[in-house]
Amino acid sequence: MRWIFPVFFAVLAAGSAWLFHLRYWLYRDCIEAALSSCVTADGDNLTPGGMVWGGFAFVFLLLALLTARR
C-alpha cells in the first residue's frame, strides 16, 4: 500500500518523458531552425511547446521520489 503513490508518479514521469522525447527531443534541431514549428514525415506539426512535457516529467519524478521517502 505504501508504494502506490510513488509508482503512480513514476509512471506519470515515464509517460511524460516519453512524450517529451517524441514531441520535442527528436526534432529539436528542426524546431530551432524553423523558429516556430516543424512538420514531421507523418504530417505532425511540432512546436517548442513540446518542451513542456520535460517539465512535467521532472515534476512527477520529484513527486515520486518525495513520496517514496515517506
C-alpha positions, 0 to 999 in steps of 0.5 A: 500500500505504501508504494502506490503513490510513488509508482503512480508518479513514476509512471506519470514521469515515464509517460511524460518523458516519453512524450517529451522525447517524441514531441520535442527531443527528436526534432529539436534541431528542426524546431530551432531552425524553423523558429516556430514549428516543424512538420514531421514525415507523418504530417505532425506539426511540432512546436517548442511547446513540446518542451513542456512535457520535460517539465512535467516529467521532472515534476512527477519524478520529484513527486515520486521520489518525495513520496517514496521517502515517506 
